[in-house]
């Protein structure tokens, strides 16, 4: 085994959660958050007309990530890696503002 594999410890909770089917209310909340975040990204990047602050977007993203952390079965390969969307939103906003 490589050192990288050895150094990654998996908790019993993670093992249990990985095999668990999330409850219906959790699946529904996850789907709603994913759809809402997707809509906000579209409004931000395509329409250039955001309807929520970056802080509110980050809060929604953290909630989505928390659900995925508790229930790994909710993770999808199409969602960007954790936090990359929020960082790119802030970077995009800063770089699009005139410096003055």
Phi and psi restraints in degrees (range 20) as a CNS / XPLOR table:
assign (resid 1 and name C) (resid 2 and name N)
       (resid 2 and name CA) (resid 2 and name C) 1.0 -81.5 20.0 2
assign (resid 2 and name N) (resid 2 and name CA)
       (resid 2 and name C) (resid 3 and name N) 1.0 162.4 20.0 2
assign (resid 2 and name C) (resid 3 and name N)
       (resid 3 and name CA) (resid 3 and name C) 1.0 -61.3 20.0 2
assign (resid 3 and name N) (resid 3 and name CA)
       (resid 3 and name C) (resid 4 and name N) 1.0 -35.6 20.0 2
assign (resid 3 and name C) (resid 4 and name N)
       (resid 4 and name CA) (resid 4 and name C) 1.0 -60.1 20.0 2
assign (resid 4 and name N) (resid 4 and name CA)
       (resid 4 and name C) (resid 5 and name N) 1.0 -45.2 20.0 2
assign (resid 4 and name C) (resid 5 and name N)
       (resid 5 and name CA) (resid 5 and name C) 1.0 -66.8 20.0 2
assign (resid 5 and name N) (resid 5 and name CA)
       (resid 5 and name C) (resid 6 and name N) 1.0 -42.1 20.0 2
assign (resid 5 and name C) (resid 6 and name N)
       (resid 6 and name CA) (resid 6 and name C) 1.0 -64.8 20.0 2
assign (resid 6 and name N) (resid 6 and name CA)
       (resid 6 and name C) (resid 7 and name N) 1.0 -36.9 20.0 2
assign (resid 6 and name C) (resid 7 and name N)
       (resid 7 and name CA) (resid 7 and name C) 1.0 -76.4 20.0 2
assign (resid 7 and name N) (resid 7 and name CA)
       (resid 7 and name C) (resid 8 and name N) 1.0 -14.2 20.0 2
assign (resid 7 and name C) (resid 8 and name N)
       (resid 8 and name CA) (resid 8 and name C) 1.0 -89.3 20.0 2
assign (resid 8 and name N) (resid 8 and name CA)
       (resid 8 and name C) (resid 9 and name N) 1.0 106.7 20.0 2
assign (resid 8 and name C) (resid 9 and name N)
       (resid 9 and name CA) (resid 9 and name C) 1.0 -94.5 20.0 2
assign (resid 9 and name N) (resid 9 and name CA)
       (resid 9 and name C) (resid 10 and name N) 1.0 137.6 20.0 2
assign (resid 9 and name C) (resid 10 and name N)
       (resid 10 and name CA) (resid 10 and name C) 1.0 -110.5 20.0 2
assign (resid 10 and name N) (resid 10 and name CA)
       (resid 10 and name C) (resid 11 and name N) 1.0 128.8 20.0 2
assign (resid 10 and name C) (resid 11 and name N)
       (resid 11 and name CA) (resid 11 and name C) 1.0 -80.2 20.0 2
assign (resid 11 and name N) (resid 11 and name CA)
       (resid 11 and name C) (resid 12 and name N) 1.0 156.6 20.0 2
assign (resid 11 and name C) (resid 12 and name N)
       (resid 12 and name CA) (resid 12 and name C) 1.0 -58.9 20.0 2
assign (resid 12 and name N) (resid 12 and name CA)
       (resid 12 and name C) (resid 13 and name N) 1.0 -33.8 20.0 2
assign (resid 12 and name C) (resid 13 and name N)
       (resid 13 and name CA) (resid 13 and name C) 1.0 -63.8 20.0 2
assign (resid 13 and name N) (resid 13 and name CA)
       (resid 13 and name C) (resid 14 and name N) 1.0 -40.2 20.0 2
assign (resid 13 and name C) (resid 14 and name N)
       (resid 14 and name CA) (resid 14 and name C) 1.0 -65.9 20.0 2
assign (resid 14 and name N) (resid 14 and name CA)
       (resid 14 and name C) (resid 15 and name N) 1.0 -39.7 20.0 2
assign (resid 14 and name C) (resid 15 and name N)
       (resid 15 and name CA) (resid 15 and name C) 1.0 -63.9 20.0 2
assign (resid 15 and name N) (resid 15 and name CA)
       (resid 15 and name C) (resid 16 and name N) 1.0 -45.2 20.0 2
assign (resid 15 and name C) (resid 16 and name N)
       (resid 16 and name CA) (resid 16 and name C) 1.0 -64.2 20.0 2
assign (resid 16 and name N) (resid 16 and name CA)
       (resid 16 and name C) (resid 17 and name N) 1.0 -44.1 20.0 2
assign (resid 16 and name C) (resid 17 and name N)
       (resid 17 and name CA) (resid 17 and name C) 1.0 -66.8 20.0 2
assign (resid 17 and name N) (resid 17 and name CA)
       (resid 17 and name C) (resid 18 and name N) 1.0 -33.9 20.0 2
assign (resid 17 and name C) (resid 18 and name N)
       (resid 18 and name CA) (resid 18 and name C) 1.0 -62.6 20.0 2
assign (resid 18 and name N) (resid 18 and name CA)
       (resid 18 and name C) (resid 19 and name N) 1.0 -30.9 20.0 2
assign (resid 18 and name C) (resid 19 and name N)
       (resid 19 and name CA) (resid 19 and name C) 1.0 -93.1 20.0 2
assign (resid 19 and name N) (resid 19 and name CA)
       (resid 19 and name C) (resid 20 and name N) 1.0 -7.4 20.0 2
assign (resid 19 and name C) (resid 20 and name N)
       (resid 20 and name CA) (resid 20 and name C) 1.0 -83.8 20.0 2
assign (resid 20 and name N) (resid 20 and name CA)
       (resid 20 and name C) (resid 21 and name N) 1.0 141.2 20.0 2
assign (resid 20 and name C) (resid 21 and name N)
       (resid 21 and name CA) (resid 21 and name C) 1.0 -85.0 20.0 2
assign (resid 21 and name N) (resid 21 and name CA)
       (resid 21 and name C) (resid 22 and name N) 1.0 123.8 20.0 2
assign (resid 21 and name C) (resid 22 and name N)
       (resid 22 and name CA) (resid 22 and name C) 1.0 -61.7 20.0 2
assign (resid 22 and name N) (resid 22 and name CA)
       (resid 22 and name C) (resid 23 and name N) 1.0 146.2 20.0 2
assign (resid 22 and name C) (resid 23 and name N)
       (resid 23 and name CA) (resid 23 and name C) 1.0 -60.1 20.0 2
assign (resid 23 and name N) (resid 23 and name CA)
       (resid 23 and name C) (resid 24 and name N) 1.0 157.6 20.0 2
assign (resid 23 and name C) (resid 24 and name N)
       (resid 24 and name CA) (resid 24 and name C) 1.0 -57.1 20.0 2
assign (resid 24 and name N) (resid 24 and name CA)
       (resid 24 and name C) (resid 25 and name N) 1.0 -41.9 20.0 2
assign (resid 24 and name C) (resid 25 and name N)
       (resid 25 and name CA) (resid 25 and name C) 1.0 -65.7 20.0 2
assign (resid 25 and name N) (resid 25 and name CA)
       (resid 25 and name C) (resid 26 and name N) 1.0 -33.6 20.0 2
assign (resid 25 and name C) (resid 26 and name N)
       (resid 26 and name CA) (resid 26 and name C) 1.0 -70.1 20.0 2
assign (resid 26 and name N) (resid 26 and name CA)
       (resid 26 and name C) (resid 27 and name N) 1.0 -43.7 20.0 2
assign (resid 26 and name C) (resid 27 and name N)
       (resid 27 and name CA) (resid 27 and name C) 1.0 -60.6 20.0 2
assign (resid 27 and name N) (resid 27 and name CA)
       (resid 27 and name C) (resid 28 and name N) 1.0 -41.2 20.0 2
assign (resid 27 and name C) (resid 28 and name N)
       (resid 28 and name CA) (resid 28 and name C) 1.0 -65.3 20.0 2
assign (resid 28 and name N) (resid 28 and name CA)
       (resid 28 and name C) (resid 29 and name N) 1.0 -43.5 20.0 2
assign (resid 28 and name C) (resid 29 and name N)
       (resid 29 and name CA) (resid 29 and name C) 1.0 -64.7 20.0 2
assign (resid 29 and name N) (resid 29 and name CA)
       (resid 29 and name C) (resid 30 and name N) 1.0 -41.4 20.0 2
assign (resid 29 and name C) (resid 30 and name N)
       (resid 30 and name CA) (resid 30 and name C) 1.0 -61.2 20.0 2
assign (resid 30 and name N) (resid 30 and name CA)
       (resid 30 and name C) (resid 31 and name N) 1.0 -46.0 20.0 2
assign (resid 30 and name C) (resid 31 and name N)
       (resid 31 and name CA) (resid 31 and name C) 1.0 -62.9 20.0 2
assign (resid 31 and name N) (resid 31 and name CA)
       (resid 31 and name C) (resid 32 and name N) 1.0 -41.2 20.0 2
assign (resid 31 and name C) (resid 32 and name N)
       (resid 32 and name CA) (resid 32 and name C) 1.0 -64.9 20.0 2
assign (resid 32 and name N) (resid 32 and name CA)
       (resid 32 and name C) (resid 33 and name N) 1.0 -43.4 20.0 2
assign (resid 32 and name C) (resid 33 and name N)
       (resid 33 and name CA) (resid 33 and name C) 1.0 -63.3 20.0 2
assign (resid 33 and name N) (resid 33 and name CA)
       (resid 33 and name C) (resid 34 and name N) 1.0 -44.7 20.0 2
assign (resid 33 and name C) (resid 34 and name N)
       (resid 34 and name CA) (resid 34 and name C) 1.0 -61.3 20.0 2
assign (resid 34 and name N) (resid 34 and name CA)
       (resid 34 and name C) (resid 35 and name N) 1.0 -42.5 20.0 2
assign (resid 34 and name C) (resid 35 and name N)
       (resid 35 and name CA) (resid 35 and name C) 1.0 -66.6 20.0 2
assign (resid 35 and name N) (resid 35 and name CA)
       (resid 35 and name C) (resid 36 and name N) 1.0 -42.6 20.0 2
assign (resid 35 and name C) (resid 36 and name N)
       (resid 36 and name CA) (resid 36 and name C) 1.0 -64.5 20.0 2
assign (resid 36 and name N) (resid 36 and name CA)
       (resid 36 and name C) (resid 37 and name N) 1.0 -43.6 20.0 2
assign (resid 36 and name C) (resid 37 and name N)
       (resid 37 and name CA) (resid 37 and name C) 1.0 -64.0 20.0 2
assign (resid 37 and name N) (resid 37 and name CA)
       (resid 37 and name C) (resid 38 and name N) 1.0 -39.9 20.0 2
assign (resid 37 and name C) (resid 38 and name N)
       (resid 38 and name CA) (resid 38 and name C) 1.0 -62.3 20.0 2
assign (resid 38 and name N) (resid 38 and name CA)
       (resid 38 and name C) (resid 39 and name N) 1.0 -43.2 20.0 2
assign (resid 38 and name C) (resid 39 and name N)
       (resid 39 and name CA) (resid 39 and name C) 1.0 -61.9 20.0 2
assign (resid 39 and name N) (resid 39 and name CA)
       (resid 39 and name C) (resid 40 and name N) 1.0 -43.8 20.0 2
assign (resid 39 and name C) (resid 40 and name N)
       (resid 40 and name CA) (resid 40 and name C) 1.0 -65.5 20.0 2
assign (resid 40 and name N) (resid 40 and name CA)
       (resid 40 and name C) (resid 41 and name N) 1.0 -36.8 20.0 2
assign (resid 40 and name C) (resid 41 and name N)
       (resid 41 and name CA) (resid 41 and name C) 1.0 -63.7 20.0 2
assign (resid 41 and name N) (resid 41 and name CA)
       (resid 41 and name C) (resid 42 and name N) 1.0 -42.7 20.0 2
assign (resid 41 and name C) (resid 42 and name N)
       (resid 42 and name CA) (resid 42 and name C) 1.0 -61.0 20.0 2
assign (resid 42 and name N) (resid 42 and name CA)
       (resid 42 and name C) (resid 43 and name N) 1.0 -46.8 20.0 2
assign (resid 42 and name C) (resid 43 and name N)
       (resid 43 and name CA) (resid 43 and name C) 1.0 -63.7 20.0 2
assign (resid 43 and name N) (resid 43 and name CA)
       (resid 43 and name C) (resid 44 and name N) 1.0 -36.1 20.0 2
assign (resid 43 and name C) (resid 44 and name N)
       (resid 44 and name CA) (resid 44 and name C) 1.0 -73.9 20.0 2
assign (resid 44 and name N) (resid 44 and name CA)
       (resid 44 and name C) (resid 45 and name N) 1.0 -51.6 20.0 2
assign (resid 44 and name C) (resid 45 and name N)
       (resid 45 and name CA) (resid 45 and name C) 1.0 -86.6 20.0 2
assign (resid 45 and name N) (resid 45 and name CA)
       (resid 45 and name C) (resid 46 and name N) 1.0 -39.9 20.0 2
assign (resid 45 and name C) (resid 46 and name N)
       (resid 46 and name CA) (resid 46 and name C) 1.0 -88.9 20.0 2
assign (resid 46 and name N) (resid 46 and name CA)
       (resid 46 and name C) (resid 47 and name N) 1.0 -49.5 20.0 2
assign (resid 46 and name C) (resid 47 and name N)
       (resid 47 and name CA) (resid 47 and name C) 1.0 -86.0 20.0 2
assign (resid 47 and name N) (resid 47 and name CA)
       (resid 47 and name C) (resid 48 and name N) 1.0 -15.6 20.0 2
assign (resid 47 and name C) (resid 48 and name N)
       (resid 48 and name CA) (resid 48 and name C) 1.0 53.7 20.0 2
assign (resid 48 and name N) (resid 48 and name CA)
       (resid 48 and name C) (resid 49 and name N) 1.0 41.3 20.0 2
assign (resid 48 and name C) (resid 49 and name N)
       (resid 49 and name CA) (resid 49 and name C) 1.0 -142.7 20.0 2
assign (resid 49 and name N) (resid 49 and name CA)
       (resid 49 and name C) (resid 50 and name N) 1.0 70.0 20.0 2
assign (resid 49 and name C) (resid 50 and name N)
       (resid 50 and name CA) (resid 50 and name C) 1.0 -63.1 20.0 2
assign (resid 50 and name N) (resid 50 and name CA)
       (resid 50 and name C) (resid 51 and name N) 1.0 147.2 20.0 2
assign (resid 50 and name C) (resid 51 and name N)
       (resid 51 and name CA) (resid 51 and name C) 1.0 -112.1 20.0 2
assign (resid 51 and name N) (resid 51 and name CA)
       (resid 51 and name C) (resid 52 and name N) 1.0 -4.1 20.0 2
assign (resid 51 and name C) (resid 52 and name N)
       (resid 52 and name CA) (resid 52 and name C) 1.0 -136.3 20.0 2
assign (resid 52 and name N) (resid 52 and name CA)
       (resid 52 and name C) (resid 53 and name N) 1.0 160.7 20.0 2
assign (resid 52 and name C) (resid 53 and name N)
       (resid 53 and name CA) (resid 53 and name C) 1.0 -74.9 20.0 2
assign (resid 53 and name N) (resid 53 and name CA)
       (resid 53 and name C) (resid 54 and name N) 1.0 163.0 20.0 2
assign (resid 53 and name C) (resid 54 and name N)
       (resid 54 and name CA) (resid 54 and name C) 1.0 -60.2 20.0 2
assign (resid 54 and name N) (resid 54 and name CA)
       (resid 54 and name C) (resid 55 and name N) 1.0 -37.3 20.0 2
assign (resid 54 and name C) (resid 55 and name N)
       (resid 55 and name CA) (resid 55 and name C) 1.0 -63.8 20.0 2
assign (resid 55 and name N) (resid 55 and name CA)
       (resid 55 and name C) (resid 56 and name N) 1.0 -42.2 20.0 2
assign (resid 55 and name C) (resid 56 and name N)
       (resid 56 and name CA) (resid 56 and name C) 1.0 -66.3 20.0 2
assign (resid 56 and name N) (resid 56 and name CA)
       (resid 56 and name C) (resid 57 and name N) 1.0 -39.8 20.0 2
assign (resid 56 and name C) (resid 57 and name N)
       (resid 57 and name CA) (resid 57 and name C) 1.0 -60.9 20.0 2
assign (resid 57 and name N) (resid 57 and name CA)
       (resid 57 and name C) (resid 58 and name N) 1.0 -46.1 20.0 2
assign (resid 57 and name C) (resid 58 and name N)
       (resid 58 and name CA) (resid 58 and name C) 1.0 -60.4 20.0 2
assign (resid 58 and name N) (resid 58 and name CA)
       (resid 58 and name C) (resid 59 and name N) 1.0 -39.5 20.0 2
assign (resid 58 and name C) (resid 59 and name N)
       (resid 59 and name CA) (resid 59 and name C) 1.0 -61.6 20.0 2
assign (resid 59 and name N) (resid 59 and name CA)
       (resid 59 and name C) (resid 60 and name N) 1.0 -45.4 20.0 2
assign (resid 59 and name C) (resid 60 and name N)
       (resid 60 and name CA) (resid 60 and name C) 1.0 -63.5 20.0 2
assign (resid 60 and name N) (resid 60 and name CA)
       (resid 60 and name C) (resid 61 and name N) 1.0 -41.8 20.0 2
assign (resid 60 and name C) (resid 61 and name N)
       (resid 61 and name CA) (resid 61 and name C) 1.0 -63.9 20.0 2
assign (resid 61 and name N) (resid 61 and name CA)
       (resid 61 and name C) (resid 62 and name N) 1.0 -41.2 20.0 2
assign (resid 61 and name C) (resid 62 and name N)
       (resid 62 and name CA) (resid 62 and name C) 1.0 -63.7 20.0 2
assign (resid 62 and name N) (resid 62 and name CA)
       (resid 62 and name C) (resid 63 and name N) 1.0 -38.2 20.0 2
assign (resid 62 and name C) (resid 63 and name N)
       (resid 63 and name CA) (resid 63 and name C) 1.0 -63.5 20.0 2
assign (resid 63 and name N) (resid 63 and name CA)
       (resid 63 and name C) (resid 64 and name N) 1.0 -43.5 20.0 2
assign (resid 63 and name C) (resid 64 and name N)
       (resid 64 and name CA) (resid 64 and name C) 1.0 -61.1 20.0 2
assign (resid 64 and name N) (resid 64 and name CA)
       (resid 64 and name C) (resid 65 and name N) 1.0 -45.9 20.0 2
assign (resid 64 and name C) (resid 65 and name N)
       (resid 65 and name CA) (resid 65 and name C) 1.0 -63.3 20.0 2
assign (resid 65 and name N) (resid 65 and name CA)
       (resid 65 and name C) (resid 66 and name N) 1.0 -36.6 20.0 2
assign (resid 65 and name C) (resid 66 and name N)
       (resid 66 and name CA) (resid 66 and name C) 1.0 -64.8 20.0 2
assign (resid 66 and name N) (resid 66 and name CA)
       (resid 66 and name C) (resid 67 and name N) 1.0 -42.5 20.0 2
assign (resid 66 and name C) (resid 67 and name N)
       (resid 67 and name CA) (resid 67 and name C) 1.0 -62.6 20.0 2
assign (resid 67 and name N) (resid 67 and name CA)
       (resid 67 and name C) (resid 68 and name N) 1.0 -42.1 20.0 2
assign (resid 67 and name C) (resid 68 and name N)
       (resid 68 and name CA) (resid 68 and name C) 1.0 -68.8 20.0 2
assign (resid 68 and name N) (resid 68 and name CA)
       (resid 68 and name C) (resid 69 and name N) 1.0 -31.1 20.0 2
assign (resid 68 and name C) (resid 69 and name N)
       (resid 69 and name CA) (resid 69 and name C) 1.0 -68.8 20.0 2
assign (resid 69 and name N) (resid 69 and name CA)
       (resid 69 and name C) (resid 70 and name N) 1.0 -37.8 20.0 2
assign (resid 69 and name C) (resid 70 and name N)
       (resid 70 and name CA) (resid 70 and name C) 1.0 -76.9 20.0 2
assign (resid 70 and name N) (resid 70 and name CA)
       (resid 70 and name C) (resid 71 and name N) 1.0 -34.8 20.0 2
assign (resid 70 and name C) (resid 71 and name N)
       (resid 71 and name CA) (resid 71 and name C) 1.0 -129.1 20.0 2
assign (resid 71 and name N) (resid 71 and name CA)
       (resid 71 and name C) (resid 72 and name N) 1.0 84.0 20.0 2
assign (resid 71 and name C) (resid 72 and name N)
       (resid 72 and name CA) (resid 72 and name C) 1.0 -55.9 20.0 2
assign (resid 72 and name N) (resid 72 and name CA)
       (resid 72 and name C) (resid 73 and name N) 1.0 -22.6 20.0 2
assign (resid 72 and name C) (resid 73 and name N)
       (resid 73 and name CA) (resid 73 and name C) 1.0 -63.2 20.0 2
assign (resid 73 and name N) (resid 73 and name CA)
       (resid 73 and name C) (resid 74 and name N) 1.0 -18.2 20.0 2
assign (resid 73 and name C) (resid 74 and name N)
       (resid 74 and name CA) (resid 74 and name C) 1.0 -77.6 20.0 2
assign (resid 74 and name N) (resid 74 and name CA)
       (resid 74 and name C) (resid 75 and name N) 1.0 -18.9 20.0 2
assign (resid 74 and name C) (resid 75 and name N)
       (resid 75 and name CA) (resid 75 and name C) 1.0 -64.2 20.0 2
assign (resid 75 and name N) (resid 75 and name CA)
       (resid 75 and name C) (resid 76 and name N) 1.0 141.6 20.0 2
assign (resid 75 and name C) (resid 76 and name N)
       (resid 76 and name CA) (resid 76 and name C) 1.0 -123.3 20.0 2
assign (resid 76 and name N) (resid 76 and name CA)
       (resid 76 and name C) (resid 77 and name N) 1.0 149.0 20.0 2
assign (resid 76 and name C) (resid 77 and name N)
       (resid 77 and name CA) (resid 77 and name C) 1.0 -71.3 20.0 2
assign (resid 77 and name N) (resid 77 and name CA)
       (resid 77 and name C) (resid 78 and name N) 1.0 -13.5 20.0 2
assign (resid 77 and name C) (resid 78 and name N)
       (resid 78 and name CA) (resid 78 and name C) 1.0 -87.3 20.0 2
assign (resid 78 and name N) (resid 78 and name CA)
       (resid 78 and name C) (resid 79 and name N) 1.0 -14.8 20.0 2
assign (resid 78 and name C) (resid 79 and name N)
       (resid 79 and name CA) (resid 79 and name C) 1.0 -81.5 20.0 2
assign (resid 79 and name N) (resid 79 and name CA)
       (resid 79 and name C) (resid 80 and name N) 1.0 138.2 20.0 2
assign (resid 79 and name C) (resid 80 and name N)
       (resid 80 and name CA) (resid 80 and name C) 1.0 -60.5 20.0 2
assign (resid 80 and name N) (resid 80 and name CA)
       (resid 80 and name C) (resid 81 and name N) 1.0 158.6 20.0 2
assign (resid 80 and name C) (resid 81 and name N)
       (resid 81 and name CA) (resid 81 and name C) 1.0 -57.9 20.0 2
assign (resid 81 and name N) (resid 81 and name CA)
       (resid 81 and name C) (resid 82 and name N) 1.0 154.2 20.0 2
assign (resid 81 and name C) (resid 82 and name N)
       (resid 82 and name CA) (resid 82 and name C) 1.0 -48.3 20.0 2
assign (resid 82 and name N) (resid 82 and name CA)
       (resid 82 and name C) (resid 83 and name N) 1.0 123.3 20.0 2
assign (resid 82 and name C) (resid 83 and name N)
       (resid 83 and name CA) (resid 83 and name C) 1.0 81.9 20.0 2
assign (resid 83 and name N) (resid 83 and name CA)
       (resid 83 and name C) (resid 84 and name N) 1.0 -13.7 20.0 2
assign (resid 83 and name C) (resid 84 and name N)
       (resid 84 and name CA) (resid 84 and name C) 1.0 -66.8 20.0 2
assign (resid 84 and name N) (resid 84 and name CA)
       (resid 84 and name C) (resid 85 and name N) 1.0 -33.0 20.0 2
assign (resid 84 and name C) (resid 85 and name N)
       (resid 85 and name CA) (resid 85 and name C) 1.0 -67.7 20.0 2
assign (resid 85 and name N) (resid 85 and name CA)
       (resid 85 and name C) (resid 86 and name N) 1.0 -45.9 20.0 2
assign (resid 85 and name C) (resid 86 and name N)
       (resid 86 and name CA) (resid 86 and name C) 1.0 -62.2 20.0 2
assign (resid 86 and name N) (resid 86 and name CA)
       (resid 86 and name C) (resid 87 and name N) 1.0 -42.7 20.0 2
assign (resid 86 and name C) (resid 87 and name N)
       (resid 87 and name CA) (resid 87 and name C) 1.0 -64.0 20.0 2
assign (resid 87 and name N) (resid 87 and name CA)
       (resid 87 and name C) (resid 88 and name N) 1.0 -41.3 20.0 2
assign (resid 87 and name C) (resid 88 and name N)
       (resid 88 and name CA) (resid 88 and name C) 1.0 -69.3 20.0 2
assign (resid 88 and name N) (resid 88 and name CA)
       (resid 88 and name C) (resid 89 and name N) 1.0 -30.4 20.0 2
assign (resid 88 and name C) (resid 89 and name N)
       (resid 89 and name CA) (resid 89 and name C) 1.0 -62.4 20.0 2
assign (resid 89 and name N) (resid 89 and name CA)
       (resid 89 and name C) (resid 90 and name N) 1.0 -47.7 20.0 2
assign (resid 89 and name C) (resid 90 and name N)
       (resid 90 and name CA) (resid 90 and name C) 1.0 -66.2 20.0 2
assign (resid 90 and name N) (resid 90 and name CA)
       (resid 90 and name C) (resid 91 and name N) 1.0 -42.5 20.0 2
assign (resid 90 and name C) (resid 91 and name N)
       (resid 91 and name CA) (resid 91 and name C) 1.0 -62.2 20.0 2
assign (resid 91 and name N) (resid 91 and name CA)
       (resid 91 and name C) (resid 92 and name N) 1.0 -43.9 20.0 2
assign (resid 91 and name C) (resid 92 and name N)
       (resid 92 and name CA) (resid 92 and name C) 1.0 -62.1 20.0 2
assign (resid 92 and name N) (resid 92 and name CA)
       (resid 92 and name C) (resid 93 and name N) 1.0 -42.9 20.0 2
assign (resid 92 and name C) (resid 93 and name N)
       (resid 93 and name CA) (resid 93 and name C) 1.0 -64.8 20.0 2
assign (resid 93 and name N) (resid 93 and name CA)
       (resid 93 and name C) (resid 94 and name N) 1.0 -45.4 20.0 2
assign (resid 93 and name C) (resid 94 and name N)
       (resid 94 and name CA) (resid 94 and name C) 1.0 -62.5 20.0 2
assign (resid 94 and name N) (resid 94 and name CA)
       (resid 94 and name C) (resid 95 and name N) 1.0 -42.4 20.0 2
assign (resid 94 and name C) (resid 95 and name N)
       (resid 95 and name CA) (resid 95 and name C) 1.0 -75.3 20.0 2
assign (resid 95 and name N) (resid 95 and name CA)
       (resid 95 and name C) (resid 96 and name N) 1.0 -17.9 20.0 2
assign (resid 95 and name C) (resid 96 and name N)
       (resid 96 and name CA) (resid 96 and name C) 1.0 -91.1 20.0 2
assign (resid 96 and name N) (resid 96 and name CA)
       (resid 96 and name C) (resid 97 and name N) 1.0 -6.6 20.0 2
assign (resid 96 and name C) (resid 97 and name N)
       (resid 97 and name CA) (resid 97 and name C) 1.0 -90.0 20.0 2
assign (resid 97 and name N) (resid 97 and name CA)
       (resid 97 and name C) (resid 98 and name N) 1.0 136.4 20.0 2
assign (resid 97 and name C) (resid 98 and name N)
       (resid 98 and name CA) (resid 98 and name C) 1.0 -61.5 20.0 2
assign (resid 98 and name N) (resid 98 and name CA)
       (resid 98 and name C) (resid 99 and name N) 1.0 144.1 20.0 2
assign (resid 98 and name C) (resid 99 and name N)
       (resid 99 and name CA) (resid 99 and name C) 1.0 -95.7 20.0 2
assign (resid 99 and name N) (resid 99 and name CA)
       (resid 99 and name C) (resid 100 and name N) 1.0 15.1 20.0 2
